[in-house]
Amino acid sequence: MNDMFAPARIGPVTLRNRVIKAATFEGRTPDALVTDDLIDFHCAVAAGGVGMTTVAYCAVAPEGRTQREQLWMRPEALPGLRRLTDAVHREGAAISAQIGHAGPVANEKSTRLRAVSPSRMFSPLSMRPVRAAGIGDIRRIIGAHAQAARIAVDAGFDAVEIHFGHNYFVSSFLSPRLNRRRDEYGGGLPNRARLAREIAEAVRIAVGDSIAVLAKLNMNDGVPGGFWLDEAIQVAKWLDVDGHLDALQLTAGSSLLNPMYLFKGDAPVREFAAAMPQPMRLGIRLGGRAFLKAYPYRDLFLLDQARQVRAAVRMPLVLLGGVTDRASMDTAMAEGFEFVAIARALLREPDLINRLKENPTAQSLCIHCNKCMPTIFTRTRCVLNCVERVDEI
């Protein structure tokens, strides 16, 4: 069994341990550029002991943002990105950029740009139609991933994580529910998986062996008629054989149709409604329970599905979902996963990894209330930490 806190290689990069801070949109880039606030956010988890922190979300094109305030990879962003990577490196951690295109998850009202999806559809997020991507759009977006990866190299990142999950652009092509195309990118699974494979290849060609290349792949969308585990296993096999990736992080759920399927725990409907402008606020208050479904939380809640992918591929895998203590980390290692990814628990306690290293029986303070989720519209944070600071004052 791998030692959780020993150095480990991922592609050409050596991490000081096997813990990765999972991508959580930080809500700290009001001008779509790096801020001191964003740097402080990642330095806190770096100082707290993670092997690598992941910057999210780094869109590959302006219309590929979910919100206008999100960072997108362009030359203008380079100086700030370099300040960010240098600061994280000084804390002893590696740093990854999650790159991707939001596709139908983009909110046109916010970005003021037309969103694209594999097929024409109505977006429940922007409450307007989303146009189908043409072949020219697909080629441009593939190229944009390669360009974004090169910017990540120039900015000093140790890795990029390509977003193939949550019904973002690539994930929407994988979904038989969202992808109704009749060309070479639609129909059977080989065609629906073509975009993911072409983007992985383009990114690898762009970066060579200079940095690690990971991808975040849905195991299932959590919606009827969506991408499901049997297809995910086959796509993982193809990505493994293609050889362009250094690791695969396994995820689930649809930001477009069923966001709580990934998170498990309480569904903060009231808090989401309060964070939204009208008329979306009223819509969430009235119908939020149908969109934000509550799923019971348990530790390692994606393990049952992830171990089936583990049995099918040889490449390194990152286990996400309910990894909050040393026991769950050791279970992941015993099951053959090379790395673990943590998100909400590190919002609650940025220094959790140092605590677990010092005390193997320590328990996370995260209660999975998910009230951190609506804070992405302001500054992503654990609201319980804010309450406790007020109480202390």
N, C-alpha and C positions, 0 to 999 in steps of 0.2 A: 504494500500500500504506500502511495506517495505521502511524503511528509508535508503537511499543509503549510508549514512556515519555513520550509527550506527553499532556496532559490530554484527557479524553474524556467526553462526556455520555452518561448512561444515564437516559432520562426527564428529570425536572427536576434531576437531580443531576450535578455535574461531578466526576469522579474525577481524581486527579493522574496516573494512568496506567491502563493497560488490564488490570492484573493483579488478579484477585479471589482472596482466600483462600477456597477451597471449604469447604463445611460438613463438619466432622468432629466428631461428638459428643465433647464435651470431658471428660466424666466429672468435673466440678469443681463440681457443684451438689448436695451431699448432702442438702440440705433443699428441693430444687426451687426454690431462689432463688439469685440472683447472689451470688458470693463474691469476696473479694479475689483468690483464686487464678484464677478465671475472668477477672477484669479483667486480671491480669498476663499470662495466656495470650494474650489478644487484643492487648494493648498491645505485646507482643513482636513480633508479625508486623506490626503497624501501624508501629512504629518501624523495622522491617526493610524497609519500602518498599512494601508492597502498596497498591494504590489503594483497595481495600475489603476488609474482613474480614467473614466470615459467622458469626454466632452460631448454634450448633446443639446441641441441637435445641430449638425453642420450640414445644411442643405447644399446640394450641388448646383442649384439654380434658383433664381429669385422666386419663381412660381412654385418651387419645390418646398417652400416653407409652409408650415401649418399656420403660422401667424406672422404678420409683418415684422415683428420685433425679433424674430429668430435670426441667428447668425447664418450667413451663407458664404461659401468659400469663394473668395475673389482676391486679387492682388491687394486691394485696399485693406483687407483684413489681416494681411501678413504681419505687420509690426505688432499688433496686439496679440496675435496667436503666438508669436515668438516670445513675447513677455510671459505669456501663460505657460508655455512649455518649459521655459527656463526656470520659472518660479516653482513648478511642480518637481522638476529635476533636483532643485536645491533641497527639497524635502525628502529625497531618496526614492521617489516613486517614478514609475513610467507613466506615460500619458497616451491615450488613444483618442482619435476623432471619429465619432459615429457619423458617417456620411450617407446620404440618401436623398430620395425625392419623395415628397409626401403624396404625390398623385392625388387620388380622390379625397384624401384626408386634409388637404389644404383648404383653408377657409378663404374663399375668394373675396368676401367682404373685408377681410383683414389685409390680405396681400395685395388686393386691387389688381390681380392678374388672373387670367383664366386658368383654372385647374384642369388637369388631364387624368384620364383613367383608361383602362383597356377598352371599355365600351361606354357609350353614352349612358348616363345614369342621373338620378336626382340625389343630391347630397343632403343628408340630414343635418350636416354641420353648417353649411352656408345657406341652406334652404333655396338652392337654385340648381339648374342642370349643370352637369360636368360633361365636357366634350370628350369624345373618343380620341385617343392619341393616333396620329398618322405615323407612317413609317419614318417620316422626317423627324417627328418628335422623338420617336424611340431612338433613332441614331444620335440625335443631339443629346439626349439624356444619358445614353451610354458614354458618349464622349465627355460629358460634364462630370461623370463619376471619375473618369481617368484624370481629368484636370484637377478636380478637388483632391484626389489622392496625391498628385504632385505638389499641390500647395501644402498639404499636410507634411510631406517630406521636407519641403523648404522651410516650414515653420518649426521643425524640430520634433514633430510627433514621433513616437516609437511604433505606433500602429494605427491602422484605420479599421473600423468596424463597419461593414456595408450593411445597410438596413434592408433585410429581406422579410421583415415581419409586419404584423399589425395592420395589414391591408393598406400600407403605404404603396407606392407605385409598383415595385417589384412583386410584393405580396398580392396585390390586386390582380396581377397577371396570373399568379399561381392559382387563384380562386376560381373554381368553375362557376360560382355564383355571380361573380363580378366580371369575369372574362367571357364574353359571348362572341369573340372575334372568329372569323372564318379564314384568316390568313395564317402565315407561318408562326404567329404568336398566339394562336387560339386553338381551341378544340381539345385534342388529347394532351395528356400530361407532358410528353416530350416537347410539344410546342409551347405550352404554358410555362414550362421551366426554361425555355430558351433564353429569355431576357436575363434571368438570374445568372445563368452560366456565362452569357456574353459579357455581363458587367463584371463578374469575378475575373474573367480573362483580361478585360480591358484594364482593370485596376492593377492586376499583377504585372502586366506589361509596362504600365506607367511607373510603377515603383520598383520593379525588379526585386532584388533581395535586400533593399535598403531598410525596409521596415516590415513589421508583421502585418498580415492581412487576415482579418476575421470577418465572418458574416453572422448576422443574427437572423435565424430562420424560424418561422412559425412551425410548430408541430401540428397545430390545428387552429382554425379561426374562431371556434366556439359559436358558430352560426350554422343553421340548417343549409345544406347545399354548398358549404364552404370547403376550403382546403382542410384535409383531415390527415390523421396520422399515417395511414397506409401510403398516401401520396408523399408525405413529408419524408418518410424513410427512403423512398426511391429517389427523391430529389437530393437528399443527403448523400446517397450512394454516388449519384452522378457528380456532385460537387467534389466528393472524395477522390473519385477516379480522375477528374479533370486536373486536380493537383494545384489549383491556383490559390487555395486557402491554407492558412496555417492552423486555423481552429474554427469551430462552429459553436456559436452560443444558441441554445435552444429556448424558444419562447412560445407564446400562445396568445390568442385573443385578437380582437379587431377594434382599433381606435375608431373606426367608422361605424361599426354595428353592435359591438359588444365589448366595451373597454374593460369592464370589471372582470371578465373571464381570466385575464392575466393576474389581476391583483389579489383576488380573494380577500375575504374580510368584509367589513361594513361598507355600505354604499352611501357616500356622503351627498345625498340628493339636495338637501337644503343648502349645504355649503356651495355646491356647484351652481345652484340657482342664484345665490347671492353674488357670485362672481361674474355672472353673465349680464350683458346688456339686454334691454327689452328689444324684440318680443321673445327672445330665447329664454329669458328668465321665467316668464309666465309658462312657456312651453315645458320647461324642465320641472317646474312646480306641479304642473298638471299631469305630465306623462313621464316624469323622470324615472319612476320605478320600472317602467318597461324597458328603458334604455340602459339605466344603471342598475343592473341586477346584482343582488348580493349572493356571493358564493362563500360557503364556510371556509375558514382558514385552517390549514394544518401545515406543519413543517414539511418541507420538501414536497410541496404539492404538485410539482411537475415531474417528479422522479419516475413514477410509473410509466409515463409515456417516454421520458428521456432514455430510460434504460433499453427500450426497444430500438431506439436510434443507436445507442451505444453498441448493441449487439450486431448492428449492420454495417458499421463503418470503422475504419482504422484511424482516421484523423483525430487529433485532440478535440475534446468537447468541453464546453463550459456549462455547468449546471446552474440554472437560475430558478428562483421560486422557493421562498420559505427557508432560505439558508440564513439562520440567525444566531447559531451558537456553535461551539466546537464539536458537539456530538453530530450535528447535521453535516458539518464540513468533513468529519471523519467518515461518515456514511457515504458521502459523495466520492471520496477518495477510494473507499473500499469497493464501490460499485464501478470503478474504472474511469471516472471523470478526472481530467487533468487539472481543471480549474473550477472555481465557484464564482458566481457573480451576486452581489448584494446591492440593493437599492434603498428601500424604505428604512431599513434598520440603520443605515449610515446617515440618513437625514436626521434620525433621532439622536444618534451618537456617532459623530465623525471619528471618534477615537476608539470605536468598538473593537477593531482588530488588535490594537495594542492591549486593550483590556483582556481579550481572549488569549492572547499570547502569554500574558502574565498570570492569568487565572483561568485554566481550562474549564472550570465549572461556572464561569460568569454567564449571565443571561442577558439577552437584549431587552431594552426597555420599550421597544416598539410594540404597540398593542394592535396594529393592523386596523386602525380606525379609518385609514385612507383619507383623512382630512388634509393630508399633504397634497393630494391630487389637484384640488381646485386652486392651490396657490401657484400653479404654473402660470397663471394669468398676471401675477404680480411678481413675487420672488419665491421660487420653490423652497419650501422649508417644512420642518415639523412644527405644527401649530402648538403642540404640547410643550415644546421648548420655550416658545414665546410666553405661554401662560405661566410656566414655572419662573421665568425671569421677572415677570410682573409681580408674582407672589413674593419673590425674594425681596424686591424693592419695598 
